């Protein structure tokens, strides 16, 4: 599929124990159904052609012959379909019986993978029939064709290099040294598990946890296809608990005790990007590992998976509150540690009444409380000028009072006008000089007040502003500790909202009004009615879009076209493709041109997986060209006209 997505499925078909003809019919029906839904790889349960609960019937040659002949029939009857099928059956080799997975595509059996770990405890007694699988460079003859046999196999798609998958079987997942580790180290980005895991109290939760954990530790997708209704209930019950996880995240899961398809879109490019970033993930290519290559026509289908509009913000309310508390603590601990290290009891904050400076004040209050310092040591400076509105000015004053901080007002009109005179700038010309002169004057005051008080300046700028370069160089761009430097704008709002939910009524009122105030630097004169005239999102674009672009560009290295595609899916009905294109191009232009501001950022705590610190996660030359990124978008833009 396009952009590195591959649609896969786990299937639990209806089943009759030991009736290979019936079982294969149902498997073929589900393969056809999955193909009609765009699935490219489908995995069935352990021993799905015979059933897992055949008992001593596995030792009957008739069952083995029927299983093999039905495997050949399955390959023939699905040869016209562009779908890889992974099915389970018993297979005899060199006089021993193995619990195997067969990988089938376009009429050909690509490989036979035997189960490595054979359980023989509690309700399991597989060692009565099956021998443990092994690494091998041998092949077996199936329907006149040599077919690779052994645990040391991966399956690689020529058309999508990132699509390499491996196979393990049931118990292989539950042991410490699982085959999936070796498979991943030899390039497998997806692991398929054919399973027959009986259901007991609490096992579904543990099964889900172990699948998610395995996908996370191996930076892979893990697809677990489980046996279900139809297996013998003589001693056990099977629930058909199909699970598909990707890098620790659950993508799809079936309901217990229901047959059917469980479908998910795996982003193999994203997985390989994660492995590329993580130098502790090491490929250990084995000399005897066999790579089965196949060619598949990859078509674009509608994606089953969704992409949250706010990727930095947890979707569940309970998770959101927990995350907000954790982030505020991390920010506060970072500042607390710095203050304690330098023996500082005074800080200076430029308090505008906007979101960012409000969050910086909240964090500082928490840090002071951790150190048991007097909040009067928090010196909030409000510096009204040409664009300051009564609303933000009053909110700044109320915030300082409610938190018990010291408040000082320094009007900068006269000093900025004097500066205009010094540099011969006409104050009637409201250009970048007009705006930045105010920002730099404020920073000069904050720095000098910090010197007077023996304190440090707390930075208020956030991650989204750093990405866009929406800061005045050596103005609000500079501080002595930047507590918000890895907090994106969309998360700033939720952090302030969280604080409003746990504070007193008087403080809650002002915080709610701050949340309702349009984002603005207030560097241009207000409207005639006194409201804010300069609204940031009207100028640079919606922050929810920019944070979306930033997340997928930085976190996974997605291409501009892929980000555009998933943004169109995520924001369908809210923004047109043309609007998304406009602001994505603006994002890339600004991101590349403004790197010089990020090359000299002040210290600040990393709290999430995306940060732009030049000392931490992001090292980029300030003169890098955005040409190939913009060219890719421009090629798409032509199709929108």
Secondary structure, 3 states (H helix, E strand, C coil): CHHHEEEEEEEECCCCCCCHHHHHHHHHHHHHHHHHCCCCEEEECCCCCCCCCCHHHHHCHHHHHHHHHHHHHHHHHCCCCCCEEEEEEEEEECCEEEEEEEEEECCEEEEEEECCCCCCCCCCCHHHCCCCCCCCCCEEEECCEEEEECCCEEEEECCCCCCEEEEEECHHHHCCCCHHHHHHHCCCCEEEEEECCECCCCHHHHHHHHHHHHHHHCCCEEEEEECCCCCCCCCCCECCCCEEEECCEEEEECCCCCCEEEEEEEEHHHHHHHHHHCCCCCCCCCCCCEEEEECCCCCCCCCCCCCCCCCCCCCCHHHHHHHHHHHHHHHHHHHHHHHHHHCCCCEEEECCCCHHHHHHHHHHHHHHHHHCCCHHHEEEEECCCCCCCHHHHHHHHHHHHHHCCEEEECCCHHHHHHHHHHHCCCCCCCCHHHHHHHHHHHHHHHHHHHHHHCCEEEECCCHHHHHHCCCCCCCCCCCCEECCCCCCHHHHHHHHHHHHHHCCHHHHHHHHHHHHCCCCCCCCCCCCCCCCCCCHHHHHCCHHHHHHHHHHHHHHCCCHHHHHHHHHHHCCCCCCHHHHHHHHHHHHHHHHHCHHHHCCCCCCCCCCCCCCCCCCCCCCCCCCCCHHHHHHHHHHHHHHC
